Amino acid sequence: MRKEEKKIFVIIGVSIILIVAVKAILGHYNTTDDQGIPFYSTASKEVSNRALLIYKKNECQNCHTLWTKRNIMQTVPAPPLDGIGSIRTEAFFYEYLSAKNPQSILPSRLKKEFQMPSYAHLQDDDRKILAAYMASLKVEDWYLEETKKREYEKLTGKKYNQ
């Protein structure tokens, strides 16, 4: 390595150290503890496995995200399912999945081709499993308000006010 190259590396190293020091002094780094991933499920392994098979078979992932896995090609603004069980009940999900027209229960502002389809054609047991699983998708309390806000704004297109 030539003398000029060493000087450049030293200048870059000193610059990085100075930037980090200045940001630390000015408080630009969040020093609070990471609260971790806020999403969890209370479903049993059996319910989870059965529900995920139904979820995949019916291609729910084409519109919804689950466990914050995003499809890079996804363009439909359907609500994420993470934490949805903290704002909806199992009875709601069962009624919603059983409805011939889900928009009569939960209106959607999406174009007709992107609206939630009816799953009334599924076997009753499958709808019950999906309802139980969706209701089991919880979010930690500290993150619940953000979940409510996103669902409201995606469904209505309006600003969320508490």
Secondary structure, 3 states (H helix, E strand, C coil): CCHHHHHHHHHHHHHHHHHHHHHHHHCCCCCCCCCCCCEEECCCHHHHHHHHHHHHHCCHHHCCCECCECCCCCCCCCCCCCCHHHCCCHHHHHHHHHCCCHHHCCCCCCCHHHCCCCCCCCCHHHHHHHHHHHHHEEECHHHHHHHHHHHHHHHHCCCCCC
